């Protein structure tokens, strides 16, 4: 997992980044992808922006 200079864990911004960081399992990512896609289809946000919000939420929930 990547850490910034002062040792805090970086929060991945995109879904691909999240998968690579090993923060989420593939299944989890696929689930997020579906969710993000739904929101993106509704035209609220782009896919990755939705994703970053979901990821942020998941990260801080633990």
CHARMM-style PDB file with segment names, atoms N, HN, CA, C and O in Angstrom:
ATOM      1  N   UNK     1       0.839  -1.196   0.000  1.00  0.00      PROA
ATOM      2  CA  UNK     1       0.000   0.000   0.000  1.00  0.00      PROA
ATOM      3  C   UNK     1       0.876   1.249   0.000  1.00  0.00      PROA
ATOM      4  O   UNK     1       1.861   1.322   0.736  1.00  0.00      PROA
ATOM      5  N   UNK     2       0.525   2.209  -0.808  1.00  0.00      PROA
ATOM      6  HN  UNK     2      -0.274   2.150  -1.405  1.00  0.00      PROA
ATOM      7  CA  UNK     2       1.367   3.391  -0.909  1.00  0.00      PROA
ATOM      8  C   UNK     2       1.098   4.343   0.233  1.00  0.00      PROA
ATOM      9  O   UNK     2      -0.044   4.548   0.644  1.00  0.00      PROA
ATOM     10  N   UNK     3       2.166   4.916   0.733  1.00  0.00      PROA
ATOM     11  HN  UNK     3       3.094   4.749   0.399  1.00  0.00      PROA
ATOM     12  CA  UNK     3       2.007   5.897   1.794  1.00  0.00      PROA
ATOM     13  C   UNK     3       2.640   7.199   1.358  1.00  0.00      PROA
ATOM     14  O   UNK     3       3.613   7.214   0.604  1.00  0.00      PROA
ATOM     15  N   UNK     4       2.074   8.296   1.845  1.00  0.00      PROA
ATOM     16  HN  UNK     4       1.283   8.283   2.458  1.00  0.00      PROA
ATOM     17  CA  UNK     4       2.653   9.581   1.479  1.00  0.00      PROA
ATOM     18  C   UNK     4       3.841   9.855   2.391  1.00  0.00      PROA
ATOM     19  O   UNK     4       4.203   9.011   3.210  1.00  0.00      PROA
ATOM     20  N   UNK     5       4.438  11.006   2.256  1.00  0.00      PROA
ATOM     21  HN  UNK     5       4.144  11.692   1.590  1.00  0.00      PROA
ATOM     22  CA  UNK     5       5.685  11.304   2.962  1.00  0.00      PROA
ATOM     23  C   UNK     5       5.558  11.214   4.475  1.00  0.00      PROA
ATOM     24  O   UNK     5       6.467  10.739   5.155  1.00  0.00      PROA
ATOM     25  N   UNK     6       4.426  11.672   4.998  1.00  0.00      PROA
ATOM     26  HN  UNK     6       3.687  12.058   4.445  1.00  0.00      PROA
ATOM     27  CA  UNK     6       4.336  11.681   6.454  1.00  0.00      PROA
ATOM     28  C   UNK     6       3.725  10.388   6.995  1.00  0.00      PROA
ATOM     29  O   UNK     6       3.340  10.308   8.162  1.00  0.00      PROA
ATOM     30  N   UNK     7       3.643   9.375   6.123  1.00  0.00      PROA
ATOM     31  HN  UNK     7       3.955   9.439   5.175  1.00  0.00      PROA
ATOM     32  CA  UNK     7       3.261   8.068   6.628  1.00  0.00      PROA
ATOM     33  C   UNK     7       1.779   7.763   6.634  1.00  0.00      PROA
ATOM     34  O   UNK     7       1.368   6.699   7.097  1.00  0.00      PROA
ATOM     35  N   UNK     8       0.963   8.686   6.125  1.00  0.00      PROA
ATOM     36  HN  UNK     8       1.297   9.551   5.749  1.00  0.00      PROA
ATOM     37  CA  UNK     8      -0.463   8.376   6.070  1.00  0.00      PROA
ATOM     38  C   UNK     8      -0.739   7.556   4.809  1.00  0.00      PROA
ATOM     39  O   UNK     8      -0.036   7.683   3.806  1.00  0.00      PROA
ATOM     40  N   UNK     9      -1.742   6.739   4.874  1.00  0.00      PROA
ATOM     41  HN  UNK     9      -2.313   6.636   5.688  1.00  0.00      PROA
ATOM     42  CA  UNK     9      -2.058   5.901   3.725  1.00  0.00      PROA
ATOM     43  C   UNK     9      -2.753   6.738   2.674  1.00  0.00      PROA
ATOM     44  O   UNK     9      -3.708   7.460   2.962  1.00  0.00      PROA
ATOM     45  N   UNK    10      -2.258   6.632   1.438  1.00  0.00      PROA
ATOM     46  HN  UNK    10      -1.483   6.045   1.203  1.00  0.00      PROA
ATOM     47  CA  UNK    10      -2.884   7.374   0.362  1.00  0.00      PROA
ATOM     48  C   UNK    10      -4.189   6.704  -0.026  1.00  0.00      PROA
ATOM     49  O   UNK    10      -4.263   5.478  -0.101  1.00  0.00      PROA
ATOM     50  N   UNK    11      -5.186   7.478  -0.264  1.00  0.00      PROA
ATOM     51  HN  UNK    11      -5.125   8.475  -0.203  1.00  0.00      PROA
ATOM     52  CA  UNK    11      -6.460   6.933  -0.697  1.00  0.00      PROA
ATOM     53  C   UNK    11      -6.501   6.922  -2.216  1.00  0.00      PROA
ATOM     54  O   UNK    11      -6.404   7.973  -2.849  1.00  0.00      PROA
ATOM     55  N   UNK    12      -6.644   5.748  -2.800  1.00  0.00      PROA
ATOM     56  HN  UNK    12      -6.723   4.894  -2.286  1.00  0.00      PROA
ATOM     57  CA  UNK    12      -6.661   5.677  -4.261  1.00  0.00      PROA
ATOM     58  C   UNK    12      -7.850   6.417  -4.831  1.00  0.00      PROA
ATOM     59  O   UNK    12      -8.959   6.343  -4.302  1.00  0.00      PROA
ATOM     60  N   UNK    13      -7.606   7.135  -5.924  1.00  0.00      PROA
ATOM     61  HN  UNK    13      -6.705   7.195  -6.354  1.00  0.00      PROA
ATOM     62  CA  UNK    13      -8.666   7.981  -6.468  1.00  0.00      PROA
ATOM     63  C   UNK    13      -9.565   7.233  -7.447  1.00  0.00      PROA
ATOM     64  O   UNK    13     -10.770   7.475  -7.508  1.00  0.00      PROA
ATOM     65  N   UNK    14      -8.967   6.324  -8.208  1.00  0.00      PROA
ATOM     66  HN  UNK    14      -7.988   6.127  -8.159  1.00  0.00      PROA
ATOM     67  CA  UNK    14      -9.769   5.630  -9.216  1.00  0.00      PROA
ATOM     68  C   UNK    14      -9.922   4.166  -8.845  1.00  0.00      PROA
ATOM     69  O   UNK    14      -9.251   3.670  -7.940  1.00  0.00      PROA
ATOM     70  N   UNK    15     -10.799   3.489  -9.540  1.00  0.00      PROA
ATOM     71  HN  UNK    15     -11.344   3.892 -10.275  1.00  0.00      PROA
ATOM     72  CA  UNK    15     -11.038   2.069  -9.252  1.00  0.00      PROA
ATOM     73  C   UNK    15      -9.814   1.234  -9.545  1.00  0.00      PROA
ATOM     74  O   UNK    15      -9.467   0.327  -8.788  1.00  0.00      PROA
ATOM     75  N   UNK    16      -9.157   1.552 -10.663  1.00  0.00      PROA
ATOM     76  HN  UNK    16      -9.439   2.289 -11.278  1.00  0.00      PROA
ATOM     77  CA  UNK    16      -7.958   0.789 -11.012  1.00  0.00      PROA
ATOM     78  C   UNK    16      -6.893   0.950  -9.949  1.00  0.00      PROA
ATOM     79  O   UNK    16      -6.222  -0.008  -9.567  1.00  0.00      PROA
ATOM     80  N   UNK    17      -6.749   2.174  -9.480  1.00  0.00      PROA
ATOM     81  HN  UNK    17      -7.295   2.953  -9.790  1.00  0.00      PROA
ATOM     82  CA  UNK    17      -5.743   2.447  -8.463  1.00  0.00      PROA
ATOM     83  C   UNK    17      -6.069   1.684  -7.194  1.00  0.00      PROA
ATOM     84  O   UNK    17      -5.176   1.182  -6.511  1.00  0.00      PROA
ATOM     85  N   UNK    18      -7.350   1.601  -6.883  1.00  0.00      PROA
ATOM     86  HN  UNK    18      -8.075   2.009  -7.438  1.00  0.00      PROA
ATOM     87  CA  UNK    18      -7.761   0.910  -5.672  1.00  0.00      PROA
ATOM     88  C   UNK    18      -7.429  -0.570  -5.766  1.00  0.00      PROA
ATOM     89  O   UNK    18      -6.999  -1.195  -4.797  1.00  0.00      PROA
ATOM     90  N   UNK    19      -7.640  -1.113  -6.964  1.00  0.00      PROA
ATOM     91  HN  UNK    19      -7.989  -0.605  -7.751  1.00  0.00      PROA
ATOM     92  CA  UNK    19      -7.371  -2.533  -7.138  1.00  0.00      PROA
ATOM     93  C   UNK    19      -5.878  -2.787  -7.001  1.00  0.00      PROA
ATOM     94  O   UNK    19      -5.454  -3.762  -6.379  1.00  0.00      PROA
ATOM     95  N   UNK    20      -5.087  -1.897  -7.591  1.00  0.00      PROA
ATOM     96  HN  UNK    20      -5.431  -1.106  -8.097  1.00  0.00      PROA
ATOM     97  CA  UNK    20      -3.640  -2.091  -7.557  1.00  0.00      PROA
ATOM     98  C   UNK    20      -3.070  -1.890  -6.165  1.00  0.00      PROA
ATOM     99  O   UNK    20      -2.062  -2.497  -5.803  1.00  0.00      PROA
ATOM    100  N   UNK    21      -3.712  -1.043  -5.393  1.00  0.00      PROA
ATOM    101  HN  UNK    21      -4.531  -0.550  -5.686  1.00  0.00      PROA
ATOM    102  CA  UNK    21      -3.192  -0.761  -4.067  1.00  0.00      PROA
ATOM    103  C   UNK    21      -3.444  -1.940  -3.135  1.00  0.00      PROA
ATOM    104  O   UNK    21      -2.885  -2.016  -2.041  1.00  0.00      PROA
ATOM    105  N   UNK    22      -4.292  -2.855  -3.585  1.00  0.00      PROA
ATOM    106  HN  UNK    22      -4.747  -2.794  -4.474  1.00  0.00      PROA
ATOM    107  CA  UNK    22      -4.549  -4.022  -2.759  1.00  0.00      PROA
ATOM    108  C   UNK    22      -5.445  -3.705  -1.599  1.00  0.00      PROA
ATOM    109  O   UNK    22      -5.508  -4.472  -0.638  1.00  0.00      PROA
ATOM    110  N   UNK    23      -6.131  -2.608  -1.661  1.00  0.00      PROA
ATOM    111  HN  UNK    23      -6.080  -1.985  -2.442  1.00  0.00      PROA
ATOM    112  CA  UNK    23      -7.017  -2.244  -0.572  1.00  0.00      PROA
ATOM    113  C   UNK    23      -8.321  -3.033  -0.655  1.00  0.00      PROA
ATOM    114  O   UNK    23      -8.929  -3.380   0.358  1.00  0.00      PROA
ATOM    115  N   UNK    24      -8.728  -3.303  -1.894  1.00  0.00      PROA
ATOM    116  HN  UNK    24      -8.234  -3.022  -2.717  1.00  0.00      PROA
ATOM    117  CA  UNK    24      -9.970  -4.050  -2.077  1.00  0.00      PROA
ATOM    118  C   UNK    24      -9.700  -5.325  -2.844  1.00  0.00      PROA
ATOM    119  O   UNK    24      -8.775  -5.392  -3.654  1.00  0.00      PROA
ATOM    120  N   UNK    25     -10.503  -6.325  -2.590  1.00  0.00      PROA
ATOM    121  HN  UNK    25     -11.254  -6.271  -1.932  1.00  0.00      PROA
ATOM    122  CA  UNK    25     -10.389  -7.541  -3.376  1.00  0.00      PROA
ATOM    123  C   UNK    25     -11.063  -7.291  -4.715  1.00  0.00      PROA
ATOM    124  O   UNK    25     -11.778  -6.304  -4.894  1.00  0.00      PROA
ATOM    125  N   UNK    26     -10.826  -8.191  -5.642  1.00  0.00      PROA
ATOM    126  HN  UNK    26     -10.245  -8.992  -5.497  1.00  0.00      PROA
ATOM    127  CA  UNK    26     -11.408  -8.004  -6.968  1.00  0.00      PROA
ATOM    128  C   UNK    26     -12.928  -7.985  -6.916  1.00  0.00      PROA
ATOM    129  O   UNK    26     -13.578  -7.221  -7.629  1.00  0.00      PROA
ATOM    130  N   UNK    27     -13.481  -8.831  -6.067  1.00  0.00      PROA
ATOM    131  HN  UNK    27     -12.953  -9.452  -5.488  1.00  0.00      PROA
ATOM    132  CA  UNK    27     -14.942  -8.892  -5.985  1.00  0.00      PROA
ATOM    133  C   UNK    27     -15.506  -7.572  -5.508  1.00  0.00      PROA
ATOM    134  O   UNK    27     -16.507  -7.072  -6.021  1.00  0.00      PROA
ATOM    135  N   UNK    28     -14.831  -7.020  -4.506  1.00  0.00      PROA
ATOM    136  HN  UNK    28     -14.018  -7.426  -4.089  1.00  0.00      PROA
ATOM    137  CA  UNK    28     -15.266  -5.753  -3.934  1.00  0.00      PROA
ATOM    138  C   UNK    28     -15.240  -4.669  -5.009  1.00  0.00      PROA
ATOM    139  O   UNK    28     -16.154  -3.852  -5.118  1.00  0.00      PROA
ATOM    140  N   UNK    29     -14.165  -4.687  -5.800  1.00  0.00      PROA
ATOM    141  HN  UNK    29     -13.422  -5.350  -5.711  1.00  0.00      PROA
ATOM    142  CA  UNK    29     -14.011  -3.667  -6.832  1.00  0.00      PROA
ATOM    143  C   UNK    29     -15.102  -3.798  -7.881  1.00  0.00      PROA
ATOM    144  O   UNK    29     -15.645  -2.805  -8.366  1.00  0.00      PROA
ATOM    145  N   UNK    30     -15.418  -5.068  -8.226  1.00  0.00      PROA
ATOM    146  HN  UNK    30     -14.976  -5.874  -7.832  1.00  0.00      PROA
ATOM    147  CA  UNK    30     -16.441  -5.257  -9.234  1.00  0.00      PROA
ATOM    148  C   UNK    30     -17.771  -4.721  -8.736  1.00  0.00      PROA
ATOM    149  O   UNK    30     -18.543  -4.126  -9.487  1.00  0.00      PROA
ATOM    150  N   UNK    31     -18.022  -4.946  -7.450  1.00  0.00      PROA
ATOM    151  HN  UNK    31     -17.394  -5.430  -6.839  1.00  0.00      PROA
ATOM    152  CA  UNK    31     -19.254  -4.441  -6.849  1.00  0.00      PROA
ATOM    153  C   UNK    31     -19.279  -2.919  -6.909  1.00  0.00      PROA
ATOM    154  O   UNK    31     -20.300  -2.318  -7.244  1.00  0.00      PROA
ATOM    155  N   UNK    32     -18.153  -2.307  -6.584  1.00  0.00      PROA
ATOM    156  HN  UNK    32     -17.324  -2.795  -6.311  1.00  0.00      PROA
ATOM    157  CA  UNK    32     -18.061  -0.844  -6.625  1.00  0.00      PROA
ATOM    158  C   UNK    32     -18.265  -0.346  -8.045  1.00  0.00      PROA
ATOM    159  O   UNK    32     -18.901   0.681  -8.283  1.00  0.00      PROA
ATOM    160  N   UNK    33     -17.702  -1.108  -8.987  1.00  0.00      PROA
ATOM    161  HN  UNK    33     -17.185  -1.941  -8.793  1.00  0.00      PROA
ATOM    162  CA  UNK    33     -17.798  -0.718 -10.373  1.00  0.00      PROA
ATOM    163  C   UNK    33     -19.248  -0.632 -10.798  1.00  0.00      PROA
ATOM    164  O   UNK    33     -19.670   0.329 -11.441  1.00  0.00      PROA
ATOM    165  N   UNK    34     -20.014  -1.671 -10.421  1.00  0.00      PROA
ATOM    166  HN  UNK    34     -19.671  -2.452  -9.899  1.00  0.00      PROA
ATOM    167  CA  UNK    34     -21.428  -1.688 -10.771  1.00  0.00      PROA
ATOM    168  C   UNK    34     -22.130  -0.478 -10.199  1.00  0.00      PROA
ATOM    169  O   UNK    34     -22.895   0.208 -10.877  1.00  0.00      PROA
ATOM    170  N   UNK    35     -21.848  -0.237  -8.931  1.00  0.00      PROA
ATOM    171  HN  UNK    35     -21.226  -0.794  -8.380  1.00  0.00      PROA
ATOM    172  CA  UNK    35     -22.504   0.858  -8.233  1.00  0.00      PROA
ATOM    173  C   UNK    35     -22.156   2.191  -8.889  1.00  0.00      PROA
ATOM    174  O   UNK    35     -23.017   3.045  -9.099  1.00  0.00      PROA
ATOM    175  N   UNK    36     -20.883   2.345  -9.204  1.00  0.00      PROA
ATOM    176  HN  UNK    36     -20.184   1.651  -9.033  1.00  0.00      PROA
ATOM    177  CA  UNK    36     -20.419   3.590  -9.814  1.00  0.00      PROA
ATOM    178  C   UNK    36     -21.040   3.767 -11.188  1.00  0.00      PROA
ATOM    179  O   UNK    36     -21.414   4.870 -11.587  1.00  0.00      PROA
ATOM    180  N   UNK    37     -21.140   2.643 -11.909  1.00  0.00      PROA
ATOM    181  HN  UNK    37     -20.836   1.747 -11.585  1.00  0.00      PROA
ATOM    182  CA  UNK    37     -21.686   2.704 -13.254  1.00  0.00      PROA
ATOM    183  C   UNK    37     -23.128   3.172 -13.211  1.00  0.00      PROA
ATOM    184  O   UNK    37     -23.566   3.973 -14.038  1.00  0.00      PROA
ATOM    185  N   UNK    38     -23.858   2.658 -12.232  1.00  0.00      PROA
ATOM    186  HN  UNK    38     -23.502   2.008 -11.561  1.00  0.00      PROA
ATOM    187  CA  UNK    38     -25.260   3.041 -12.107  1.00  0.00      PROA
ATOM    188  C   UNK    38     -25.385   4.543 -11.922  1.00  0.00      PROA
ATOM    189  O   UNK    38     -26.190   5.204 -12.579  1.00  0.00      PROA
ATOM    190  N   UNK    39     -24.577   5.064 -11.020  1.00  0.00      PROA
ATOM    191  HN  UNK    39     -23.923   4.527 -10.486  1.00  0.00      PROA
ATOM    192  CA  UNK    39     -24.637   6.501 -10.759  1.00  0.00      PROA
ATOM    193  C   UNK    39     -24.197   7.290 -11.980  1.00  0.00      PROA
ATOM    194  O   UNK    39     -24.765   8.335 -12.299  1.00  0.00      PROA
ATOM    195  N   UNK    40     -23.177   6.778 -12.660  1.00  0.00      PROA
ATOM    196  HN  UNK    40     -22.716   5.929 -12.402  1.00  0.00      PROA
ATOM    197  CA  UNK    40     -22.655   7.476 -13.833  1.00  0.00      PROA
ATOM    198  C   UNK    40     -23.697   7.499 -14.936  1.00  0.00      PROA
ATOM    199  O   UNK    40     -23.843   8.489 -15.653  1.00  0.00      PROA
ATOM    200  N   UNK    41     -24.418   6.393 -15.059  1.00  0.00      PROA
ATOM    201  HN  UNK    41     -24.299   5.589 -14.476  1.00  0.00      PROA
ATOM    202  CA  UNK    41     -25.444   6.319 -16.092  1.00  0.00      PROA
ATOM    203  C   UNK    41     -26.533   7.341 -15.851  1.00  0.00      PROA
ATOM    204  O   UNK    41     -27.100   7.908 -16.785  1.00  0.00      PROA
ATOM    205  N   UNK    42     -26.812   7.562 -14.583  1.00  0.00      PROA
ATOM    206  HN  UNK    42     -26.351   7.102 -13.824  1.00  0.00      PROA
ATOM    207  CA  UNK    42     -27.856   8.524 -14.255  1.00  0.00      PROA
ATOM    208  C   UNK    42     -27.407   9.932 -14.615  1.00  0.00      PROA
ATOM    209  O   UNK    42     -28.208  10.867 -14.606  1.00  0.00      PROA
ATOM    210  N   UNK    43     -26.118  10.084 -14.933  1.00  0.00      PROA
ATOM    211  HN  UNK    43     -25.467   9.325 -14.939  1.00  0.00      PROA
ATOM    212  CA  UNK    43     -25.613  11.366 -15.373  1.00  0.00      PROA
ATOM    213  C   UNK    43     -25.296  12.316 -14.239  1.00  0.00      PROA
ATOM    214  O   UNK    43     -25.200  13.528 -14.432  1.00  0.00      PROA
ATOM    215  N   UNK    44     -25.133  11.746 -13.044  1.00  0.00      PROA
ATOM    216  HN  UNK    44     -25.211  10.761 -12.888  1.00  0.00      PROA
ATOM    217  CA  UNK    44     -24.814  12.608 -11.909  1.00  0.00      PROA
ATOM    218  C   UNK    44     -23.333  12.945 -11.927  1.00  0.00      PROA
ATOM    219  O   UNK    44     -22.953  14.112 -11.823  1.00  0.00      PROA
ATOM    220  N   UNK    45     -22.501  11.924 -12.058  1.00  0.00      PROA
ATOM    221  HN  UNK    45     -22.810  10.976 -12.143  1.00  0.00      PROA
ATOM    222  CA  UNK    45     -21.052  12.109 -12.071  1.00  0.00      PROA
ATOM    223  C   UNK    45     -20.423  11.156 -13.059  1.00  0.00      PROA
ATOM    224  O   UNK    45     -21.059  10.209 -13.522  1.00  0.00      PROA
ATOM    225  N   UNK    46     -19.163  11.416 -13.379  1.00  0.00      PROA
ATOM    226  HN  UNK    46     -18.646  12.185 -13.003  1.00  0.00      PROA
ATOM    227  CA  UNK    46     -18.458  10.467 -14.221  1.00  0.00      PROA
ATOM    228  C   UNK    46     -18.119   9.247 -13.382  1.00  0.00      PROA
ATOM    229  O   UNK    46     -18.183   9.285 -12.153  1.00  0.00      PROA
ATOM    230  N   UNK    47     -17.763   8.177 -14.051  1.00  0.00      PROA
ATOM    231  HN  UNK    47     -17.711   8.146 -15.049  1.00  0.00      PROA
ATOM    232  CA  UNK    47     -17.552   6.913 -13.364  1.00  0.00      PROA
ATOM    233  C   UNK    47     -16.468   7.008 -12.308  1.00  0.00      PROA
ATOM    234  O   UNK    47     -16.656   6.563 -11.176  1.00  0.00      PROA
ATOM    235  N   UNK    48     -15.333   7.587 -12.676  1.00  0.00      PROA
ATOM    236  HN  UNK    48     -15.181   7.948 -13.596  1.00  0.00      PROA
ATOM    237  CA  UNK    48     -14.228   7.601 -11.730  1.00  0.00      PROA
ATOM    238  C   UNK    48     -14.478   8.527 -10.553  1.00  0.00      PROA
ATOM    239  O   UNK    48     -14.020   8.272  -9.439  1.00  0.00      PROA
ATOM    240  N   UNK    49     -15.206   9.599 -10.809  1.00  0.00      PROA
ATOM    241  HN  UNK    49     -15.578   9.806 -11.714  1.00  0.00      PROA
ATOM    242  CA  UNK    49     -15.477  10.503  -9.691  1.00  0.00      PROA
ATOM    243  C   UNK    49     -16.407   9.846  -8.689  1.00  0.00      PROA
ATOM    244  O   UNK    49     -16.260  10.007  -7.478  1.00  0.00      PROA
ATOM    245  N   UNK    50     -17.368   9.102  -9.220  1.00  0.00      PROA
ATOM    246  HN  UNK    50     -17.487   8.971 -10.205  1.00  0.00      PROA
ATOM    247  CA  UNK    50     -18.248   8.343  -8.344  1.00  0.00      PROA
ATOM    248  C   UNK    50     -17.432   7.345  -7.558  1.00  0.00      PROA
ATOM    249  O   UNK    50     -17.593   7.188  -6.348  1.00  0.00      PROA
ATOM    250  N   UNK    51     -16.549   6.674  -8.278  1.00  0.00      PROA
ATOM    251  HN  UNK    51     -16.419   6.802  -9.262  1.00  0.00      PROA
ATOM    252  CA  UNK    51     -15.728   5.638  -7.679  1.00  0.00      PROA
ATOM    253  C   UNK    51     -14.896   6.194  -6.544  1.00  0.00      PROA
ATOM    254  O   UNK    51     -14.816   5.592  -5.473  1.00  0.00      PROA
ATOM    255  N   UNK    52     -14.274   7.346  -6.774  1.00  0.00      PROA
ATOM    256  HN  UNK    52     -14.339   7.835  -7.644  1.00  0.00      PROA
ATOM    257  CA  UNK    52     -13.397   7.878  -5.745  1.00  0.00      PROA
ATOM    258  C   UNK    52     -14.199   8.199  -4.490  1.00  0.00      PROA
ATOM    259  O   UNK    52     -13.705   8.057  -3.371  1.00  0.00      PROA
ATOM    260  N   UNK    53     -15.433   8.630  -4.687  1.00  0.00      PROA
ATOM    261  HN  UNK    53     -15.834   8.746  -5.596  1.00  0.00      PROA
ATOM    262  CA  UNK    53     -16.262   8.895  -3.509  1.00  0.00      PROA
ATOM    263  C   UNK    53     -16.564   7.619  -2.752  1.00  0.00      PROA
ATOM    264  O   UNK    53     -16.481   7.575  -1.524  1.00  0.00      PROA
ATOM    265  N   UNK    54     -16.915   6.584  -3.491  1.00  0.00      PROA
ATOM    266  HN  UNK    54     -16.983   6.619  -4.488  1.00  0.00      PROA
ATOM    267  CA  UNK    54     -17.230   5.311  -2.853  1.00  0.00      PROA
ATOM    268  C   UNK    54     -16.021   4.762  -2.118  1.00  0.00      PROA
ATOM    269  O   UNK    54     -16.116   4.264  -0.996  1.00  0.00      PROA
ATOM    270  N   UNK    55     -14.882   4.871  -2.786  1.00  0.00      PROA
ATOM    271  HN  UNK    55     -14.805   5.276  -3.697  1.00  0.00      PROA
ATOM    272  CA  UNK    55     -13.654   4.344  -2.201  1.00  0.00      PROA
ATOM    273  C   UNK    55     -13.303   5.091  -0.931  1.00  0.00      PROA
ATOM    274  O   UNK    55     -12.926   4.493   0.077  1.00  0.00      PROA
ATOM    275  N   UNK    56     -13.435   6.420  -0.994  1.00  0.00      PROA
ATOM    276  HN  UNK    56     -13.742   6.906  -1.812  1.00  0.00      PROA
ATOM    277  CA  UNK    56     -13.142   7.221   0.190  1.00  0.00      PROA
ATOM    278  C   UNK    56     -14.022   6.802   1.342  1.00  0.00      PROA
ATOM    279  O   UNK    56     -13.564   6.648   2.474  1.00  0.00      PROA
ATOM    280  N   UNK    57     -15.317   6.616   1.031  1.00  0.00      PROA
ATOM    281  HN  UNK    57     -15.689   6.741   0.112  1.00  0.00      PROA
ATOM    282  CA  UNK    57     -16.252   6.244   2.074  1.00  0.00      PROA
ATOM    283  C   UNK    57     -15.882   4.911   2.696  1.00  0.00      PROA
ATOM    284  O   UNK    57     -15.938   4.740   3.914  1.00  0.00      PROA
ATOM    285  N   UNK    58     -15.501   3.963   1.839  1.00  0.00      PROA
ATOM    286  HN  UNK    58     -15.456   4.102   0.849  1.00  0.00      PROA
ATOM    287  CA  UNK    58     -15.152   2.643   2.335  1.00  0.00      PROA
ATOM    288  C   UNK    58     -13.887   2.687   3.169  1.00  0.00      PROA
ATOM    289  O   UNK    58     -13.752   1.974   4.163  1.00  0.00      PROA
ATOM    290  N   UNK    59     -12.972   3.528   2.749  1.00  0.00      PROA
ATOM    291  HN  UNK    59     -13.082   4.107   1.941  1.00  0.00      PROA
ATOM    292  CA  UNK    59     -11.687   3.587   3.420  1.00  0.00      PROA
ATOM    293  C   UNK    59     -11.848   4.064   4.854  1.00  0.00      PROA
ATOM    294  O   UNK    59     -11.203   3.546   5.765  1.00  0.00      PROA
ATOM    295  N   UNK    60     -12.697   5.035   5.045  1.00  0.00      PROA
ATOM    296  HN  UNK    60     -13.221   5.455   4.304  1.00  0.00      PROA
ATOM    297  CA  UNK    60     -12.787   5.619   6.376  1.00  0.00      PROA
ATOM    298  C   UNK    60     -13.789   4.907   7.260  1.00  0.00      PROA
ATOM    299  O   UNK    60     -13.922   5.216   8.444  1.00  0.00      PROA
ATOM    300  N   UNK    61     -14.500   3.939   6.669  1.00  0.00      PROA
ATOM    301  HN  UNK    61     -14.392   3.688   5.707  1.00  0.00      PROA
ATOM    302  CA  UNK    61     -15.505   3.260   7.473  1.00  0.00      PROA
ATOM    303  C   UNK    61     -14.867   2.287   8.445  1.00  0.00      PROA
ATOM    304  O   UNK    61     -15.434   1.986   9.495  1.00  0.00      PROA
ATOM    305  N   UNK    62     -13.666   1.786   8.089  1.00  0.00      PROA
ATOM    306  HN  UNK    62     -13.206   2.030   7.235  1.00  0.00      PROA
ATOM    307  CA  UNK    62     -13.036   0.760   8.918  1.00  0.00      PROA
ATOM    308  C   UNK    62     -12.513   1.340  10.212  1.00  0.00      PROA
ATOM    309  OT1 UNK    62     -11.951   0.613  11.032  1.00  0.00      PROA
TER     310      UNK     62
END
